[in-house]
Amino acid sequence: MTTWTFITNHSSVLALIAEHGEITGREIASRLGITERSVHRIISDLEAEGYIVKRRVGRSNHYTVRRDRPLHRADQRDAVVGDLLKVLMPESGES
């Protein structure tokens, strides 16, 4: 059985956050089949690079994806996060 995928865990976490801004790390981990620790590391990476903004509301976190940010790889800088999300979640209708 193949152990690799075309979509990275970072992209998958980003897409889930874009679709469900109030999703928990536990829910993300369960949906993706990865550990909560991995999810929290990925969220930290995405927040540190400015791809998501985390806001504390009561006892939970709410996330906003910055769709205007360029993709991380130097050879993909002409595309923005919103372009990637259109491919990952075409049914969402988000731009």
Secondary structure, 3 states (H helix, E strand, C coil): CCCCCCCCHHHHHHHHHHHCCCCCHHHHHHHHCCCHHHHHHHHHHHHHCCCEEEEEECCEEEEEECCCCECCCHHHCCCEHHHHHHHHCHHHCCC
